[in-house]
Amino acid sequence: MKVAVLAKKLKQSSKTTIYRILQGTARPETEAEFLERMKACEELPLSEEQLKGLNEALEVSRVGVEQYMKNCAIASLVTEPQPDGGPVHIDFFLTDGGVMQCDMASMADHLLEHGGTLHIWATGYINPCMMVRLHQDVIERYPGRVTVEHYLCCSGTSTIHAMASVMPVLYDKDYRMYIVSTGSISVELASFYRTSSAVLEVEEERGNHYYSMFITDRNKASLVEYASVHTFQSRLSVFKSAQSLFRPVKIDQPLTGESDDYLHYTEWYCEMEKDAPAYIVRADVPIMFIHPDILVPACTDGFQSAGFCPEEKLTEEVQRYYGVQLARWENFFAGNKLTHVIFSWKPMVHFARTGATSDQFFAIRPFTPQERLAILENLRAQLDIRNRFFIYFLKPSEPPIRDEISFYEGKGVYFCQGSTDYNLSRHSEALIVEEEFCSCYREYFLGQLLRKHVTSSEMTRQLMNDLISIVRSQL
């Protein structure tokens, strides 16, 4: 369409604005206003796909290409569903000269057909689609028999993309992720750690087997079987040459299932949250928003029924939990620190109806209607009492929140697996402390989530009232 024709359809006397937009010299505000006129023009019907493309283009103009790509990567961490893995095609070169075509599941079946365990050391960016297959077709297919150590050399934006890529496996108990910043190692080693590759070792009673993998596309790889252990060891030695410089991303809490360990775990949370402005995305009410006067009865009943704590120690342990939980609650509600928290509507409705959160601790019973009424009424009251405490709900059109992601300024961005019960056999966490990653997450939270994806303060109050009404109907 010629510029003159478009101007006529939009009833715009001057064509200057259109030319400036085409040349990339118009201000984002002008572009936004022009796009609204295009949307409202009956003579210019735009398809949903065209509207989506134009809105994305407008956002690129507003924040720039680099920031737009950062925002897309952060968005994939927060709300976007895990990608469909799709098939993975592997060319498997065997020591007898044969080449086997296989997918990830049949590769795992071949490697572990005689029992034993599979150890994988990986480097570099690996597409999320392949990570889905690694999670479903290898780690979950052979639980307890596969370990993965993943080494990444990245900084800033590349850390965001790296985190987005590993989300399908991040919470697997036997997946370990390690990061080193680009400037901390030699250029040569940095180049090696950016290569999308892996070495594999299968330990069997009859003898070990060794392999090397190079990933060539989002769903393609070549796997080579080594005839000699020395070839494998020489390559593995490069993997481990800078191991001491890498920082683990996964949090290894010293938990064995004893109540004392969980107390120390709660104290760790308390220290991370202390005095730090908080930017929280999660499905529903977090435990630190529940006053210990409400929490203690639920803990006492739950500890007893779950056999979580010896009867003779129950009173003492619950009181210790009370102290830590009170400190956590006061950290958010007794001072004036900044807190933003975003909930999903459906999980909050589930909590209002059942008293169970999406991450209900396995040794705490669901909250009674009276208890959850007090919890929700306190949160509603905090909106009036505190001018630095904010609650939002994701808009209904947004996908539900998958995991808890919380940024505590000066501490890091904390990832906690959604729908967990904190049972040690399944629960896993991660913490990113890199400054630029944290800054990008904060910018995305304030500049994207709060601008486009959440309800207004008026709607938030209405939704809180609706939740309270649901609970009242059960009394």
Buried (B, 14 or more C-beta within 10 A) or exposed (E): EEBEEBBEBBEBEEBEBBEBBEEEEBEEEBBBEBBEBBEEBEEBEBEEEEEEEBBEBBBBBBBEEEBBBBBBBBBBBBBBEBBEBEEBBBBBBBEEEEEBEBBBBBBBBBBBEEEBBBBBBBBBBBBBBBBBBBBBBBBEBBEEBBBBBBBBBBBBBBBBBBBBBBBBBBBBBBBBBBBBBBEBBEEEBBEBBBBBBBBBBBEBEEEBBBBBBBBEEBBBBBBBBBEEBEBBEEBBEBBEBBEEBBBEBBBEBEBEEEBEBBBEBBBBBBBBBEEBBBBBBBBBBBBBBBBBEBBBBBBBBBBBEEEBBEEEEBEEBBEBBBEBBBBBBEBBBEEEBBBBBBBBBBBBBBBBBBBBBBBBBBBBBBBBBEBBBBBBBBBBEBBEEBEEBBBBBBEEEBEBBBBBBBBBBEBBBBBBBBEBBBEBEBBBBBBBBBEBBBBBBBBBBEBBBBEEBBBEEEEBBEBBEEBBEBBEEBE
